[in-house]
Amino acid sequence: MAQRALAQSPMGLARGPVEPNWSSLVQHYRFPEWFRDAKLGLWSHWGPQSVPEQGDWYGRFMYMQGHPMYEHHLKTYGHPADVGMMEIQRRWTAEHWDPDALIARYKRAGAKYFVSLACHHDNLDCYDSRYHAWNSLRVGPRKDVVGIWAKAARRAGLKFGVSNHAAHAWHWYQTAYGYDPVGPRKGERYDAYRLRREDGRGRWWDGLDPQELYTGRHMVMPDGIDSVAAMNAWHDRNDGQWVETAPPGDARYAARWLLRQADLMEKYRPDFCYFDDYELPFGPIGLQAAADYYNRALKWHGSIDVVLTAKQLKPYARFGLVQDVERGFTDHLWDEPWQTDTCIGDWFYNVARLNDRSYKTAEQVIQRLADVVSKNGNLLLSIPQPGDGSIDREEEKILDGMAAWVAVNGEAIFGSRPWRIYGEGPTRLQVGMQNEQSAAAFTAQDVRFTTNRGALYALALAWPTRRLSIAALGTDRLKHATVERVTLLGGGAVPHRRDAGGLHLDLPAATAPGFVPVLRIDGRGLV
């Protein structure tokens, strides 16, 4: 059914040597050198859910009675039977958005690629979408957000990417078809359940179908639930499951997703595409999307010089995409390039992070960058923006701190490659996704290695208050190597001695920028 729909579409998919199966993706894909060199990308994970300034998944949780976002919505905007997520999308104004100024700041902070959110689970396309009427040219800022970001990033010399999260909208949004299980409006269905295209006549959304936004009644909470606990349990068992399948009985949704994805690739020619999926969405349809992107890249560049990321890759998929590890760590050096994505706060802007100063610090970001790069990875870091498109003063400080560090130490990161081992130190990291909060703080004994242009770099993840000893560089481990010179980047020559137990260094007190000191180690037989 999806194939027939595509054959009838005015655009269709790109044809080429890459076929929509895993063996063909693996056969044709090669990790681009630009991505291996880039190391750091910054991400504008920005859209309508930034408007309430309450953090992540507002468009789902605002429809779950008892949740803090439901309570915020009730107090700020009204009951979700009267004022739904479509009304929040309308309030996304972007009136203080200055993309060129932001891109310039991100570039100073070290970004080599920039990623724009193209569509989140709230199902608003943030671009000039041919196949989805609910898009940012008709709703909210009335601008081609992705297109404007793309021009700004490319003017600044950055690679440009997009992220597509829409494959999960169909189950994520089912809370919008629910109701309050208790209270004065008990049992009254929310806006998604009742609104149709004809209801918009003479209103701001005239001509738009709310069912196209909210995705339709795929998994509707049944009547008769009479407690918040029972409602939460029902959602957890049903629409709260993270699945990669198409909605039951609605192949059209997955087919339209593919058309929207191909349209996004055709219009903006991104160098990078992030899928918020475990492997690829919708089975064969996700494979068609990947093949389409790679075949387009061949036409654009003469090679598949692009990056497509997904999560939880199984062995058969491992070299056909770039694996992304969301908010997670690894404990080993990977053979192939990979990426971790994280945020300095919540994915969508949460004003509480500003008020309680709970963002990641610049030091924590650079520690994470050093750890990931030493293990052959890249870091994609999101800087959340409120609905108006600005960034707050604390975020500016973080970016400025990153910029100060990069200005001194960037040679150890950008264009680098891993050493023989990633590093050493006492801090043990739990492997997997979504485990940042459980990670212990790094210490001065946690050292990470990179190589670049014949030099070896050692990055101490905290500034030593006394002598730093690096066991991996001792004469018993590197028997035929010679250390001739050690230089603290931004600080000059470092006194050192070497024996079987390690390379022992006497570092000065912390100098600007004051965290993650980098030692350049020159000699023979080191790299």
N, C-alpha and C positions, 0 to 999 in steps of 0.2 A: 504493500500500500504506500509506504514512504517512497519507494523507488518510483512508482507511477506518478506520485505527486511532484517529485523532483523533475521527472522527465517533462512534465507539462509546465514547469516554472519558466519564467522568462530568463532566468539566470543559469540555473543548473549548477553542477559542480565542475571543478577544473579536472580535465583529463590529463593523464600523464603516466609515467612508469610506475608510480606508487599506487598500489592496489589497497583496497580497504580490508586488510587482514594483518595480523601481527607479524607474520613472517616477512611480508613485504615492507612494513614500517621498519623493522629491525635491519633488513637487508640494505635499505636505501639511506637510513639516517646516519649522520655523523655529527658529533657535537661541535658547534661552531667555535672557532678560535676567539671571536669577539666576546662570546659568552664566558669562555674560560679566562679571558683577560679581565673582564669587567668587574667581577667579584661583588659589586654592590649595586643594587637597584633600589630606588625609592618608589613608593606606591601611593597613589591617591585613591584610597578605599573610601570613596565619597559618593554620596547619593542622597535620596530623600530621607533615609533613616538617620541621617545626620541632623535633621531639623530639630527633633525634640531634645537632642543633646543628652541622651540617656544611655548610650552604648549600643550593644549588639542585638540584632534580631528584633528590633522594635516592631516591625510589621507582623511578626508572629505573636510576640508576647503581649502586645496591646489588646489582643483578643482572648487572653486567658485570665479570667477573674481571679483576683488574689495576688497576681504577679505585680511587682512594683511598677512595671511599665503600664499595666492596665490601670493602676491607681493614678499614675501620672497623667495618663490620657484622659481619664474620667474628670480629673480636676482641671486640666489645662485646656482640653479641646471639647470634651463632651463624651457621651456614651457611645461605644463603638457600633451600636445599632443605628446611630444618627450620624456620627462622624467617623468614617473609616480610614484605612490607610491611603485610599485614593485622595482624600482631602489633605493628608500630610504631604503627599507627593506634590500637590498643587502649591504648597507653602515653601517648597524648595526654590529659593530665589537666586542664590549665588551672587548677591549684589556687591559683595566685597572681594570677589574672586579676581586675582591678578596672576594669571598663569605664568607670564614671562618672569615676573619677580620671584615667584615660588620656584620655578625651574632653575633660575639663577642661584637661588639659595641652596637648592638640592644639589646642584652641580658642585658648588663650593664644598658641600659636605661629603663629596666623594662619589655621588651617583654617576654611573656610567650608562645605566638604562633607567627609564621611567615607565611606570605602568599605570594606566588609567582603568578604573572600574567601568566596564561596559554595561553590565547588567547584573544586579544582585538577585537574591531570592524574592525580593519584592516586585520583580518582573517589570520594572521600568527600564527600557533601553535608553542609555545615556548617550545616544547618538542618533544620527539621521537614519532611522531604521525603515527599511522598505517593507518588511513583513510584519511589523508590530506597531500598531497605531499608538499604543501607550509608550511614547518616547519623549525625550527631553526637548524636542522642538515643538511639541504640542502641549506638554504638561510641565509645570515647574519653571525652570529658568528660560525656556523657549530658546535654547542654544544647543548647538552640536558640541556637547561637552568633550566627547572623545576626540572629535576633529580639531577642536581648539587646543586641547592638550597636545595632540600629535604635532601640530605645527610649532608650538612653543618648544617642545622637546627637541625636535629635529633642527630648529633654528639654533639651539644651543649645542648641537653636535652629539646629542644623546641618542642611543637606540630607543625605540618606542614599543611599548607593549600594551596589551589589554587583558582584562580578566573577565571571564564569563562564568557566572554562578547560576544561570537560569535553569539548568537542568533539574534543580531541586525545588523550583517554585511550586510545582503542582502538589506536592505533599506538604511542604512547609507552610503554605497559605491556607490549609484546610481549617485552621482555627478561626479564620474569618467567616466561616459558615456555621460557627457554633453559637452559643448563647450563655448567659449568666446562669449557673446552676442554682444560685441562691440570690436573695435580695428582692428589691421592689420591682425589678424588671426580669425576674426569673423566667426562663423559657423563651424570651423574645429573641429571635434570631438576629445576628449581626448583619451589617450592610451587604456583605457579599451574597448572602442567601437570597435576598429579595430584589436587588437592583438589576435592571436590564437596560439595554440600549435606549429603549423608548422612554425610560424615566429621565433621560438627560435632556429632553427637548426644552430649549430655552434656558438651559443652565450652562455652567462653564464647561462641562464635559459633553456637550451636545455632539453627537456623532461617534462617541466612544462607547464601547461596550464593557461595562465593569466585569462581566464574566470572562472576557479576554484577559483582563488584568489579573483577576483572582484565580483564574485557570479552570473554573468549573467545579461541580460537585463530584469530586473523585473519591472522597473518603470523609463523609459528613458525620459528625457526632450525632448519635441517635437521640431521640427525645427521651425524657424521663430521668436524666442524670441529675441528682439533687444534692451534690456536695462538691466543693472545690477539689478535694482529694480524689474523688472518683473521676472528675473531669480530667485532672492531670494524668491520672493513671491511664485513662482511655487514650489521650493524646500520645502518651509515651509508647503505648503498645501499637498504635496505628500510624498516624501521620507524623509522629516524632521519630520514626525509624529513618536512618540514612540509607536510602536505596538508590540504585543507579538504573532502575528499570523505568519504562514508560508507564504512565497512568493506566490502570486496568481499563480496557475497552476504549481507549482514546489514543490510537496511533497518530492521530492528527497532531497532537501536542508535540510529540517527538519529531515529527516531520517538519513542523514549523520551527522548532528549535534549530534544526539543521539548516533550514533556509536563512534564519536570522544569523547563525554563526557564519555561514558562507558569505552572506552580505557584509558582515563586519570585516571579514578578511579581505574581501574584494575592495571595499571602500577605503580602508585605512592602511592596508599593506603592513600590518604590524610585524616587527622583528621577533616578537615574543607574545605568546598566548598562554594564559594561566587558566586551567580548568579546575574548578572546585569539586573534583570528583575522585573517587577511588578507581584508578585506571580511567576508562572512558565511559561517558554516559550512554545509556540506551543501547548497549550491545553493538550490533552492526552499524547503527546510525552514528555512534561515536567514532567508529573506525572510518566511516565515510568522511566525517569532519576532519579527522587527522590526515587522511590521504588527500583531501581537497586542499588543505593548508600546505602540505609539502609539495604538491604538484604546482600550486600557485607560486611557491617560493622558487621552484625551478625556473618558472617563466620570468619571475622578477629578477633573479640573481644569477641564474645558470647553475645554482647549487641549492641544496636545502640549508640555507644559511639562516635558519630561524630556530626558535626554541618553543616547544610545546610541553608544558608541565602537567603532571597529574600525580596522584598520591597512591601509596600502597601498591606499587607495581609488583606483580608476580614475575617469576623468572622469565617466562616467555615474552614479557613486555619490557624487560629491563633496559634494553638498548634501543628501543624504538621511540622513547620519549625521554625527557629529563624528569627525574623523580623529585617531587617536592615533599618536604617534611614540615608540616604546619606546626609552628610553635614548639618544635621539638629538637632533640639532640641526637647525635650519634657518638659512639665510643670508639670508632675506628676510621682509618683512612680509606676512602672509597676508591675503587679502580676508575670509575667514571665520574664526570662532573654531575653535581646534584645541587639542590637549592633548599634552604630553609626559608620560610616566610614567617614574619612575626610583626608585631606592632609595638610602638612605644607605650600604648595604652590599650583601650578597646579598639576593635576594628572600626566601628563607627564612633563618632565623636561623643565623649562622655564628659560633661563639664565637671563632674566630681573628680576626675583625674587632675584637672587644673586646680580645683579648690583644695584638695588634700595632698597635692604634689606627689602623686603616686605613679607618674610616668617612669619608664626606664630612664636612667641617666645616660649622658653621653659616654661615660666610662663603661657602663653595662653594655651599651650598643657596640662599642669598639671591642670589648672582651668577646662578645658574641661573634663579631666579624672575624677576629683573629682565630677563634676556635674553628669556625666553619671553613675558612679559607685554608687552614692547615690540613683539613681533611678532604680537600679537593672540591669544596662547595662554594656556593654564592649565598649572599644574604639579600633577601628582598624585604625591605623595611617599610611599613606603612606609617605615615604621618597623618593622623586623623584631622579632618577639617569640619567645623560646624557648617550648618546649612548655607551660611552666607559666603563660604569659600575661603575665608581667612585661615590663619593658624594663630594660636594664642602665644602669649609671651614666654611661657615655659617651653613650648615646642621650639620657639626661636632660639632659646638658650641651648637646648639640646643640639640643634643643628649647628649652631655656632661652635659648640664644643667639639663636635665631630669634625667640622671644617678646620679647626686649629690643629687637631691631631693629624688629620690627613695631610695638611700642608707640610708637616715635619716628617711624617712616617709613611707616606703613601707608597714609596718605592718597595716596601716590604709586602704590600698587598696587591696593588694593581699590576697586572701582567705577570704575577708570580705563579709558581707551580709548587706543589707539595715536595717536601724532602722525603727521606727514606722512611721516617716515622713522623707522625703528626706532632708529637711532643711528649711531655712527661708532667708528672705532678700528682698531688694527693687527691684532688677532687675527682670523684667518680660520677659520671653522667649516666642517667637512665636513658636507654635507647627507646625511641618511639616518638609519636606525635603527642601534642597537647600535654607536655610534661614540664613546661618551663617553671611552673610555680613550685615544683618539688626539688628543683636544682639547688645545690648548695652554692654559696658564694665562692668565687675563684680566689686563689691566694697567690702570693709572689712566687711560690714554688711551682705553680702551674705555668709551664712554658710551652709555647707553640712555635713551630718552625715553618719557614717558607724559603724558597729559593727564587732568585731573580738575577739574570745576567751574570751568572757565575758566582754570585755571592750567596752566603747563607745568612738568614735572619732568624734571630731568636726573640720572641715577643713574650715578655713576662706579663701575665694577666693582671697582676697588681704590682705596685712599685715596691721593690725590696727596701726594707728599713736597715738591713745589714747585708753581708756578703751574699751574693747569688751564686749557687753552685748548680751546674747543669751536667747531670750524670751522663747523659747521652753523648756528650762531647769529650769524655775522658779517654785516656790513652788505651785503656783496656777494650773499649768498644770501637774506637776509630784508630786502629793500630798504625795505619800507614798515612794518616792525615797530619797536617801541620797547621797550627793556628798562628798566623803571622801578625794579625792586627785585629783589634776589636774596637768598634766605634759606636758610641751612643748617638743615634740620630738626633741632631739638634743639640748635641752636648759634647762632642769631641772624643778623644781617645780614652779608653777605659783600661786601667791596670788589671792584669789578669795573670794567672798561672794555671798550669794544666798538669794533672797527674792521673793515676789510674782511676781515681774516684770521680773525676769530672773536670770541667772547666770552671774555675773559680774567679769571680769578677767582683771588683769593688766599685759599685755604682755610687754616683753622687746623690745628694738629696734630690727630691723630685723637682724637675724643671718643667716649664710649660710644654705641653698643656697639662702635665701633672698626673697622667695615668697611662698604663700600658706602655712602658718604655720598650724601645726596639733597639736591639744590638745587631749591627752588621758585623759579620765575622768573615774575614778574608784569610785565605791560606791555600794550601795544596791538599787535594784529596778529600775535600769537604763535600763537594757536590758532584 
